[in-house]
């Protein structure tokens, strides 16, 4: 059988031809981050750490403040209880000796305006302005001394007043109490507001306000002025006769301790 030499030579040459090299894959160019962006990221991390540190410090300070407030409240409760126990002890001693126990004179009074502006003489009107009683059912606390007692007697036909107990005073402050912040009537939302304005007097929480007012402390005037006058509602069941004195079956005048029942119906 004859072999085709031409064909064989061509095939061999084709097989022996060198294979062309495949070019290697080109590596992508590395992206460079701008220096300003790196600085911005670094600054953001530092600010985040500083914010977390400040937050932790503030949390620690608030916990210390809460502990201080609770400690003061417990101290005041003990003080009120000791005073009540001492008063009962003196009553028993006086009763055993066949005498009467006369408690100390009240140091402050709660004054409530019960009449409007019609037909009010200038002097009682001025007195009620000084007491911050500008509207019907406004109430305020007044420290009792010779001058204020005379003023109460002059304005007596247009007001009613008495001597509130601790429960009545606390309910007034907690339920109807507002502060005077920058001349504006502001609700009591936290103790920080009180500390910012009355901290220089040692009053840092709402229980300090109650204690300072109830005991007529050294800074009674400052604390009382910081409190906005109370705005009460008409009493449940209505008034009796505003034109008559309380002892005559009316409404105006001194109610002494019976002011507590009236305030309870007006809160």
Backbone bond lengths (Angstrom), bond angles and torsions (degrees), N, CA, C in turn:
res aa  C-N    CA-C-N  psi(-1)  N-CA   C-N-CA  omega(-1)  CA-C   N-CA-C  phi
1 X - - - 1.487 - - 1.508 108.15 -
2 X 1.264 117.72 130.94 1.467 121.08 -176.18 1.510 111.09 -86.91
3 X 1.293 113.46 139.04 1.488 119.06 -177.98 1.509 107.97 -101.91
4 X 1.325 114.33 138.03 1.467 120.42 -179.82 1.508 108.19 -82.23
5 X 1.361 117.55 104.52 1.461 122.45 -175.51 1.517 112.03 -66.51
6 X 1.350 117.66 -36.93 1.469 120.84 -179.61 1.512 111.62 -61.05
7 X 1.290 113.90 -43.97 1.476 119.68 -177.67 1.498 110.71 -64.98
8 X 1.353 116.62 -41.51 1.449 121.59 -178.31 1.518 110.45 -65.13
9 X 1.299 117.92 -43.15 1.461 121.57 -179.07 1.518 111.75 -63.56
10 X 1.283 117.36 -39.36 1.468 120.94 -179.78 1.511 112.08 -65.84
11 X 1.328 113.03 -39.35 1.473 117.66 -178.89 1.501 111.05 -68.01
12 X 1.298 117.60 -38.31 1.455 121.45 -178.64 1.518 110.32 -67.38
13 X 1.353 114.66 -43.87 1.457 117.92 178.68 1.526 111.96 -61.80
14 X 1.301 116.44 -37.74 1.477 119.59 179.71 1.506 111.66 -66.83
15 X 1.357 115.12 -37.50 1.456 118.74 -179.78 1.510 111.53 -71.47
16 X 1.345 116.16 -31.22 1.451 119.46 -176.86 1.517 112.82 -84.46
17 X 1.315 118.51 -6.27 1.463 120.54 -178.39 1.523 110.69 -65.19
18 X 1.302 119.41 133.87 1.495 121.97 -178.48 1.534 111.94 -67.21
19 X 1.346 114.54 143.99 1.486 121.58 179.92 1.514 109.16 -80.29
20 X 1.320 116.69 132.12 1.471 120.60 179.85 1.522 110.91 -67.13
21 X 1.334 118.71 135.64 1.478 123.63 -178.06 1.529 110.72 -69.89
22 X 1.342 115.47 132.77 1.472 121.51 177.92 1.525 108.76 -81.41
23 X 1.280 117.63 125.00 1.484 118.65 -178.33 1.534 111.40 -63.20
24 X 1.342 118.52 137.74 1.472 123.66 -179.59 1.543 110.55 -68.88
25 X 1.373 115.97 151.07 1.465 120.74 -179.10 1.528 110.19 -66.66
26 X 1.320 116.06 134.49 1.460 121.34 -177.46 1.538 109.15 -80.33
27 X 1.342 119.67 123.79 1.474 123.80 179.65 1.523 110.28 -66.33
28 X 1.388 118.17 135.60 1.460 120.39 -179.44 1.530 111.25 -65.62
29 X 1.282 115.63 147.69 1.461 120.28 -179.52 1.537 110.39 -70.06
30 X 1.343 118.65 136.84 1.473 123.95 -178.59 1.528 110.62 -71.27
31 X 1.395 115.46 129.48 1.459 120.42 -179.35 1.519 110.30 -75.95
32 X 1.256 117.70 134.02 1.466 122.84 179.25 1.527 109.45 -101.29
33 X 1.389 116.26 133.04 1.466 122.53 179.80 1.525 107.99 -89.00
34 X 1.320 118.45 131.80 1.470 120.24 179.48 1.521 111.78 -60.74
35 X 1.304 115.97 144.11 1.465 121.47 -179.16 1.526 111.90 -61.67
36 X 1.325 117.19 -35.44 1.466 120.71 179.71 1.521 111.56 -64.69
37 X 1.359 116.24 -37.57 1.464 119.79 178.50 1.521 111.39 -67.52
38 X 1.345 116.76 -39.06 1.462 120.47 177.54 1.534 110.83 -62.52
39 X 1.324 116.04 -42.17 1.462 119.40 178.25 1.525 111.34 -64.56
40 X 1.324 115.26 -38.11 1.467 119.69 179.82 1.525 111.22 -65.20
41 X 1.325 117.37 -42.12 1.471 121.72 178.35 1.526 110.51 -64.25
42 X 1.331 116.43 -43.33 1.464 120.72 179.54 1.524 111.33 -62.87
43 X 1.345 115.59 -41.91 1.462 119.95 179.21 1.527 111.59 -65.65
44 X 1.341 116.77 -37.80 1.466 120.89 178.63 1.526 110.93 -64.24
45 X 1.332 116.91 -39.08 1.463 120.05 177.88 1.525 111.18 -65.20
46 X 1.333 116.03 -41.99 1.468 119.21 178.72 1.523 111.56 -64.17
47 X 1.345 116.65 -41.35 1.464 120.02 178.67 1.522 111.28 -65.56
48 X 1.331 117.01 -37.62 1.469 120.35 178.51 1.520 110.78 -63.73
49 X 1.337 116.29 -42.54 1.463 119.23 178.35 1.530 111.42 -65.45
50 X 1.329 115.80 -40.85 1.466 119.21 179.03 1.523 111.35 -64.74
51 X 1.348 116.16 -39.47 1.475 119.90 178.78 1.525 110.66 -64.45
52 X 1.338 117.04 -42.30 1.467 120.17 178.82 1.529 110.88 -63.75
53 X 1.344 116.14 -37.84 1.469 120.02 178.89 1.526 110.96 -66.59
54 X 1.348 116.51 -44.43 1.470 119.75 178.35 1.519 110.99 -63.17
55 X 1.313 116.60 -39.33 1.468 120.27 179.62 1.519 111.03 -63.47
56 X 1.338 116.32 -42.19 1.467 119.99 178.27 1.525 111.03 -65.12
57 X 1.338 116.76 -40.75 1.463 120.62 178.04 1.521 111.08 -63.67
58 X 1.341 116.90 -42.79 1.457 120.63 179.26 1.516 111.36 -64.39
59 X 1.335 116.78 -38.96 1.464 120.50 177.64 1.517 110.60 -63.13
60 X 1.334 116.45 -40.82 1.461 120.59 179.10 1.529 111.14 -65.65
61 X 1.324 116.57 -41.01 1.468 120.52 179.04 1.526 110.88 -65.01
62 X 1.340 116.75 -42.02 1.467 120.46 179.42 1.515 111.69 -63.93
63 X 1.329 116.72 -37.64 1.463 119.47 177.68 1.525 110.93 -64.55
64 X 1.336 116.47 -40.21 1.468 119.86 177.64 1.521 111.02 -65.24
65 X 1.350 116.74 -39.07 1.465 120.34 178.34 1.524 111.18 -64.60
66 X 1.334 116.69 -42.92 1.464 120.12 179.28 1.524 111.00 -62.05
67 X 1.328 115.42 -41.31 1.458 119.19 178.46 1.521 110.90 -62.68
68 X 1.338 116.01 -40.44 1.465 120.79 178.99 1.520 110.88 -65.32
69 X 1.346 117.09 -41.10 1.457 121.21 -179.90 1.529 110.69 -64.36
70 X 1.337 117.02 -44.95 1.461 120.06 179.13 1.527 111.51 -63.52
71 X 1.314 116.06 -38.09 1.466 119.65 178.53 1.530 110.99 -63.01
72 X 1.341 115.68 -43.54 1.469 119.35 178.66 1.515 111.06 -64.50
73 X 1.331 117.03 -42.74 1.465 120.14 -179.42 1.528 110.69 -61.03
74 X 1.328 117.08 -43.42 1.471 120.47 177.71 1.529 110.83 -62.84
75 X 1.318 116.63 -38.99 1.470 120.47 178.59 1.530 110.62 -63.38
76 X 1.334 117.15 -41.66 1.461 120.60 179.52 1.524 111.35 -66.50
77 X 1.335 116.91 -39.21 1.465 120.22 178.67 1.518 110.27 -61.66
78 X 1.332 116.53 -44.06 1.472 119.79 177.10 1.522 111.00 -61.29
79 X 1.330 115.94 -40.94 1.464 119.88 179.87 1.531 111.40 -62.71
80 X 1.340 117.34 -44.70 1.470 120.61 179.60 1.532 110.92 -64.16
81 X 1.329 116.42 -40.73 1.464 119.80 -179.44 1.520 111.16 -66.79
82 X 1.311 115.98 -42.34 1.468 119.21 179.26 1.522 111.09 -62.91
83 X 1.318 116.09 -37.81 1.466 119.52 178.26 1.526 111.15 -65.97
84 X 1.339 116.78 -41.60 1.469 120.07 178.64 1.531 111.15 -65.61
85 X 1.338 116.41 -40.51 1.469 120.14 178.57 1.521 110.61 -64.47
86 X 1.318 116.77 -42.38 1.465 120.65 179.43 1.527 111.06 -63.88
87 X 1.322 116.94 -38.25 1.467 119.99 179.11 1.531 111.05 -66.40
88 X 1.326 116.85 -40.88 1.479 119.68 177.16 1.526 110.67 -65.36
89 X 1.328 117.56 -36.95 1.460 120.91 179.13 1.532 110.88 -64.57
90 X 1.331 116.77 -42.45 1.460 120.06 178.62 1.526 111.53 -65.60
91 X 1.326 116.56 -35.29 1.469 119.96 177.06 1.523 110.92 -64.78
92 X 1.338 116.35 -42.00 1.469 119.18 179.35 1.522 111.19 -65.24
93 X 1.336 117.17 -40.64 1.462 120.67 179.08 1.532 110.36 -63.23
94 X 1.329 116.65 -43.90 1.460 119.97 -179.99 1.520 110.87 -66.09
95 X 1.338 116.97 -39.12 1.475 119.56 179.16 1.518 111.46 -66.89
96 X 1.329 116.30 -39.24 1.467 119.39 179.85 1.525 111.39 -66.31
97 X 1.322 117.14 -30.12 1.461 120.81 179.57 1.526 112.22 -88.61
98 X 1.336 116.52 1.10 1.460 120.12 -179.99 1.514 113.36 77.26
99 X 1.316 117.07 22.64 1.460 121.91 179.44 1.527 111.08 -112.23
100 X 1.311 115.45 179.34 1.463 121.51 176.93 1.521 109.11 -112.20
101 X 1.301 114.96 139.99 1.459 120.08 176.67 1.525 108.94 -90.99
102 X 1.310 116.49 122.86 1.464 121.97 178.86 1.533 108.21 -106.88
103 X 1.329 118.39 111.81 1.465 119.53 179.86 1.525 111.35 -67.89
104 X 1.316 114.92 164.31 1.462 119.53 -179.67 1.521 110.84 -67.23
105 X 1.303 115.88 154.79 1.450 121.10 -179.28 1.532 110.15 -66.50
106 X 1.331 117.03 141.53 1.478 118.96 178.38 1.526 111.38 -63.30
107 X 1.320 115.58 145.05 1.460 120.53 -176.60 1.522 113.04 -98.53
108 X 1.319 117.12 -16.30 1.464 119.56 179.32 1.522 108.71 -148.01
109 X 1.319 115.05 162.91 1.461 121.18 -179.04 1.523 109.70 -135.75
110 X 1.314 115.15 153.11 1.462 121.51 172.79 1.524 107.85 -100.64
111 X 1.327 116.99 122.09 1.461 122.84 -175.06 1.527 108.76 -111.44
112 X 1.345 116.39 131.85 1.464 122.30 -179.22 1.520 108.75 -124.72
113 X 1.307 116.91 130.83 1.468 121.19 176.33 1.526 109.32 -83.68
114 X 1.341 116.78 132.34 1.455 120.42 -175.92 1.533 112.88 -120.14
115 X 1.353 117.62 -4.20 1.466 120.28 -179.31 1.518 110.42 -127.05
116 X 1.346 115.35 159.04 1.455 121.83 -178.35 1.514 112.43 -83.09
117 X 1.355 116.27 -152.23 1.461 121.12 -173.68 1.527 112.85 -99.98
118 X 1.314 117.85 -7.06 1.460 119.90 -175.56 1.527 111.44 -72.60
119 X 1.336 114.71 132.54 1.476 122.08 172.83 1.528 112.55 57.56
120 X 1.326 116.65 42.85 1.461 121.22 175.87 1.525 108.30 -107.38
121 X 1.313 119.47 124.82 1.474 121.70 178.66 1.521 111.40 -61.54
122 X 1.323 116.95 160.32 1.472 120.49 -176.16 1.527 114.35 -60.10
123 X 1.336 116.99 -40.33 1.460 118.79 -175.18 1.531 112.26 -67.13
124 X 1.345 120.44 -50.53 1.473 118.59 175.30 1.523 113.15 -60.48
125 X 1.338 116.83 -34.62 1.469 119.41 178.69 1.523 110.98 -63.62
126 X 1.331 115.95 -42.14 1.458 119.91 179.07 1.525 111.22 -65.82
127 X 1.316 116.32 -39.34 1.469 120.07 179.71 1.526 110.22 -63.01
128 X 1.325 117.51 -42.65 1.467 119.77 179.59 1.526 111.69 -68.11
129 X 1.327 117.23 -29.60 1.465 119.84 173.81 1.525 110.50 -66.87
130 X 1.332 116.32 -40.68 1.457 119.83 178.06 1.528 111.59 -65.19
131 X 1.315 116.56 -33.15 1.460 121.61 177.83 1.531 112.83 -82.48
132 X 1.343 117.19 0.76 1.473 123.90 -179.33 1.535 111.99 64.51
133 X 1.330 115.64 34.22 1.470 120.99 178.01 1.527 107.82 -106.20
134 X 1.315 116.44 81.63 1.465 121.23 -173.42 1.521 113.25 -96.81
135 X 1.314 118.00 -12.81 1.457 121.98 -179.65 1.517 110.08 -136.26
136 X 1.331 114.75 162.47 1.465 120.01 176.41 1.530 109.23 -63.81
137 X 1.327 115.97 139.96 1.469 124.78 178.64 1.522 112.61 72.36
138 X 1.328 117.90 10.65 1.468 119.34 168.89 1.526 108.90 -74.46
139 X 1.321 115.82 143.76 1.465 120.85 -179.08 1.520 109.27 -134.58
140 X 1.314 115.25 147.94 1.467 120.57 178.68 1.519 109.33 -152.16
141 X 1.335 115.65 162.16 1.458 122.06 178.57 1.517 109.18 -97.29
142 X 1.342 115.59 138.57 1.472 121.36 -178.02 1.520 108.30 -129.97
143 X 1.321 115.25 128.04 1.464 120.45 175.03 1.521 109.13 -74.60
144 X 1.318 116.69 129.09 1.459 121.42 -174.21 1.528 110.81 -86.65
145 X 1.312 115.04 124.30 1.460 122.97 170.17 1.530 107.38 -148.86
146 X 1.300 116.90 -173.37 1.462 119.91 -175.72 1.528 111.95 -60.95
147 X 1.327 117.25 -40.96 1.462 120.84 -177.68 1.526 111.71 -69.96
148 X 1.346 117.45 -47.35 1.465 119.97 -176.65 1.529 112.15 -69.06
149 X 1.338 116.73 -32.09 1.475 118.68 177.13 1.527 110.43 -64.80
150 X 1.320 117.08 -40.64 1.476 120.02 177.04 1.523 110.83 -65.11
151 X 1.313 117.14 -39.45 1.462 120.53 178.23 1.523 111.41 -64.71
152 X 1.316 117.36 -39.23 1.466 120.72 177.95 1.527 111.09 -63.86
153 X 1.309 116.23 -38.27 1.466 118.90 179.73 1.527 111.87 -68.71
154 X 1.328 117.37 -34.60 1.466 119.85 178.04 1.527 110.79 -67.17
155 X 1.344 116.04 -41.89 1.480 120.45 -177.94 1.516 112.70 -90.68
156 X 1.327 118.68 10.00 1.463 122.09 -173.01 1.528 114.52 -58.20
157 X 1.332 121.50 -37.06 1.471 119.74 -179.37 1.526 114.46 -64.92
158 X 1.328 117.68 -11.88 1.469 120.53 -175.12 1.533 112.60 -116.73
159 X 1.323 116.46 1.62 1.463 120.36 -177.23 1.524 109.38 -138.14
160 X 1.311 114.87 164.55 1.456 121.41 167.40 1.520 107.13 -131.99
161 X 1.313 116.68 145.19 1.460 119.82 -175.94 1.513 110.15 -149.58
162 X 1.305 114.60 166.08 1.462 120.72 -179.19 1.514 110.11 -173.08
163 X 1.334 115.39 -169.59 1.452 121.53 -173.45 1.528 108.96 -115.15
164 X 1.341 117.74 100.53 1.472 120.32 -176.12 1.521 112.07 -73.69
165 X 1.326 115.63 152.56 1.462 120.53 174.65 1.530 109.83 -90.61
166 X 1.310 116.19 -178.00 1.461 121.01 -175.86 1.525 111.50 -64.56
167 X 1.323 117.17 -40.73 1.471 120.50 -178.65 1.522 111.22 -63.30
168 X 1.326 116.37 -43.85 1.471 120.24 179.45 1.521 111.27 -63.67
169 X 1.321 116.82 -44.09 1.464 120.23 -179.60 1.525 111.11 -64.25
170 X 1.316 116.80 -42.55 1.468 119.78 179.70 1.517 111.13 -65.05
171 X 1.336 117.60 -41.46 1.467 120.04 178.47 1.529 111.56 -63.73
172 X 1.326 116.47 -39.06 1.464 119.88 177.81 1.522 111.36 -60.62
173 X 1.323 116.25 -46.38 1.462 119.87 -176.05 1.522 111.20 -70.86
174 X 1.320 117.10 -41.71 1.458 119.67 -177.22 1.529 112.11 -73.56
175 X 1.340 117.31 -36.25 1.462 119.71 -174.10 1.529 113.55 -96.58
176 X 1.328 117.72 -34.29 1.464 120.72 -177.41 1.530 112.84 -122.87
177 X 1.319 116.96 14.53 1.454 119.61 -175.81 1.521 112.68 -85.86
178 X 1.332 115.81 134.60 1.460 123.50 174.28 1.526 108.21 -134.13
179 X 1.332 115.50 156.12 1.457 121.28 -179.05 1.520 110.45 -106.47
180 X 1.318 115.09 158.59 1.457 121.45 176.47 1.527 107.88 -104.16
181 X 1.330 116.02 95.45 1.458 122.61 -178.40 1.524 108.69 -111.26
182 X 1.322 116.20 115.99 1.472 122.05 -177.52 1.528 111.59 55.99
183 X 1.322 115.93 36.80 1.461 120.79 178.51 1.512 114.49 75.98
184 X 1.335 117.91 9.46 1.459 120.99 -178.02 1.524 110.49 -116.31
185 X 1.316 115.51 148.93 1.463 121.93 177.67 1.529 108.88 -76.94
186 X 1.332 116.04 112.80 1.462 121.88 -172.27 1.517 109.94 -123.62
187 X 1.323 116.71 133.04 1.462 121.59 178.55 1.527 110.36 -69.29
188 X 1.326 115.94 150.74 1.460 121.24 178.31 1.525 107.55 -84.35
189 X 1.330 116.80 104.82 1.463 121.27 -178.10 1.522 112.73 -102.47
190 X 1.324 117.35 -32.34 1.462 120.12 177.53 1.526 109.24 -155.66
191 X 1.328 114.36 170.16 1.464 120.15 -177.33 1.522 112.74 -76.35
192 X 1.335 117.29 -15.79 1.469 119.35 -179.67 1.525 111.41 -63.25
193 X 1.347 116.54 -35.53 1.461 120.23 177.83 1.521 110.75 -61.02
194 X 1.330 115.83 -41.09 1.465 120.73 -179.36 1.524 110.58 -68.84
195 X 1.334 116.28 -42.46 1.462 119.91 -177.78 1.528 111.24 -66.26
196 X 1.328 117.36 -37.29 1.462 120.35 -179.34 1.530 112.09 -64.27
197 X 1.342 116.55 -33.63 1.461 119.66 -175.60 1.527 113.70 -99.33
198 X 1.322 117.52 -30.99 1.467 120.80 -176.25 1.525 113.17 -118.66
199 X 1.338 116.98 7.34 1.464 119.54 -179.07 1.515 113.09 -61.06
200 X 1.331 116.96 -30.30 1.474 119.75 179.97 1.527 112.13 -68.15
201 X 1.340 117.35 -16.95 1.465 121.39 176.92 1.532 112.26 -98.81
202 X 1.330 116.67 4.44 1.456 120.26 -178.52 1.516 113.62 82.41
203 X 1.325 117.95 13.85 1.472 122.92 179.02 1.524 107.26 -105.17
204 X 1.339 116.57 112.58 1.469 120.44 -173.83 1.519 113.37 -122.33
205 X 1.331 118.62 -6.12 1.468 120.00 -178.46 1.527 108.96 -148.94
206 X 1.319 115.46 173.13 1.461 120.43 -175.35 1.524 111.31 -68.83
207 X 1.339 117.51 -30.59 1.466 119.68 177.65 1.527 110.72 -68.97
208 X 1.327 116.87 -29.95 1.474 119.46 173.94 1.521 110.75 -64.48
209 X 1.344 116.65 -38.28 1.468 120.49 177.41 1.518 110.46 -63.16
210 X 1.339 116.21 -46.25 1.470 120.08 178.98 1.528 110.50 -59.53
211 X 1.310 117.06 -45.07 1.471 120.89 -178.06 1.522 111.37 -66.14
212 X 1.331 116.44 -43.06 1.469 119.71 -178.13 1.524 111.39 -65.00
213 X 1.331 117.47 -38.52 1.464 120.75 -179.78 1.523 111.26 -75.41
214 X 1.327 117.19 -41.73 1.469 119.88 -175.95 1.520 111.94 -69.44
215 X 1.321 116.76 -36.62 1.465 119.88 -179.65 1.528 112.24 -91.67
216 X 1.352 117.72 -0.64 1.468 122.61 -176.48 1.524 109.06 49.57
217 X 1.324 113.80 64.03 1.452 120.53 -176.64 1.521 113.20 -74.65
218 X 1.316 113.90 -170.89 1.463 121.04 -175.74 1.524 111.96 -63.84
219 X 1.330 116.48 -31.70 1.469 120.90 -176.59 1.527 111.51 -110.78
220 X 1.318 115.52 35.15 1.475 119.88 179.31 1.531 110.75 -59.09
221 X 1.319 117.28 -43.46 1.459 121.02 -177.04 1.526 111.78 -62.65
222 X 1.333 117.05 -45.99 1.463 120.70 -178.46 1.525 111.51 -65.32
223 X 1.334 115.84 -42.83 1.469 119.36 -179.20 1.523 110.84 -68.60
224 X 1.340 116.63 -41.34 1.463 120.24 -179.36 1.531 111.23 -65.77
225 X 1.322 117.20 -37.72 1.463 120.16 177.62 1.527 111.92 -70.23
226 X 1.322 117.04 -29.27 1.465 120.33 177.88 1.529 111.40 -72.27
227 X 1.330 116.46 -24.91 1.464 120.76 176.69 1.526 109.76 -81.81
228 X 1.324 116.39 132.23 1.462 120.83 173.35 1.518 108.61 -70.72
229 X 1.353 117.01 147.83 1.462 118.77 179.01 1.534 109.47 -61.51
230 X 1.320 115.90 148.41 1.463 121.29 -176.26 1.534 110.02 -78.49
231 X 1.324 115.12 136.88 1.464 121.37 175.37 1.521 108.37 -108.25
232 X 1.326 115.96 108.50 1.456 121.60 -175.96 1.524 110.64 -102.65
233 X 1.324 115.15 168.26 1.459 121.61 177.00 1.523 109.60 -98.00
234 X 1.333 116.23 168.84 1.461 119.12 172.65 1.522 109.36 -62.76
235 X 1.317 118.72 142.49 1.473 120.05 -177.07 1.520 111.77 -65.21
236 X 1.317 115.07 143.50 1.467 119.30 175.19 1.525 109.04 -62.67
237 X 1.314 116.23 128.23 1.455 120.95 -175.57 1.508 112.64 96.38
238 X 1.340 116.30 -11.43 1.459 120.49 175.79 1.517 113.49 80.25
239 X 1.342 114.25 173.46 1.460 121.83 175.77 1.519 109.84 -81.18
240 X 1.315 115.89 164.98 1.464 120.04 176.79 1.529 109.93 -93.10
241 X 1.327 117.39 -81.88 1.469 121.08 177.22 1.525 107.79 -140.55
242 X 1.311 116.25 105.60 1.462 120.70 -175.82 1.525 112.38 -67.49
243 X 1.320 117.50 -24.35 1.460 120.38 -177.00 1.522 112.53 -78.36
244 X 1.333 117.75 -10.01 1.468 121.43 -177.67 1.533 110.24 -112.50
245 X 1.329 113.55 153.16 1.459 119.85 178.84 1.525 109.98 -70.46
246 X 1.336 114.31 157.36 1.467 118.87 -177.91 1.523 112.36 -61.41
247 X 1.332 117.14 -38.17 1.461 119.87 -179.14 1.528 111.50 -70.68
248 X 1.335 117.53 -14.36 1.465 122.18 177.91 1.524 112.02 -100.34
249 X 1.320 115.60 13.42 1.458 119.03 -179.18 1.509 113.74 90.65
250 X 1.331 117.14 10.98 1.459 121.50 -179.39 1.518 111.91 -100.94
251 X 1.327 114.38 -148.26 1.467 118.88 -173.93 1.519 114.15 -124.18
252 X 1.332 118.83 -36.11 1.461 117.95 -172.83 1.520 111.11 -80.52
253 X 1.333 114.54 163.76 1.463 119.33 177.99 1.522 112.62 103.73
254 X 1.324 114.07 -171.00 1.458 121.98 -175.36 1.524 110.68 -83.39
255 X 1.340 115.83 123.75 1.469 121.43 178.07 1.529 111.41 -102.75
256 X 1.311 117.10 -7.41 1.464 122.92 -175.86 1.535 110.19 55.77
257 X 1.333 118.56 -126.26 1.471 120.08 -175.93 1.530 113.08 -76.99
258 X 1.330 117.62 -11.54 1.471 119.54 179.67 1.528 112.09 -74.75
259 X 1.315 116.56 -2.48 1.463 119.85 174.69 1.529 110.44 -64.31
260 X 1.334 116.66 -24.01 1.462 119.99 -178.99 1.528 111.75 -64.49
261 X 1.337 116.85 -40.37 1.459 120.02 178.12 1.526 111.45 -65.52
262 X 1.333 116.90 -38.91 1.457 120.61 179.81 1.537 111.25 -65.97
263 X 1.330 116.26 -45.41 1.472 120.26 -179.41 1.522 110.06 -63.64
264 X 1.297 116.84 -36.99 1.469 120.19 179.31 1.521 110.71 -61.26
265 X 1.347 117.59 -33.43 1.465 120.68 178.82 1.529 112.84 -82.86
266 X 1.354 116.82 -12.48 1.456 119.96 -176.41 1.531 113.29 -103.19
267 X 1.316 118.29 -14.69 1.475 120.96 -179.11 1.538 109.21 -74.55
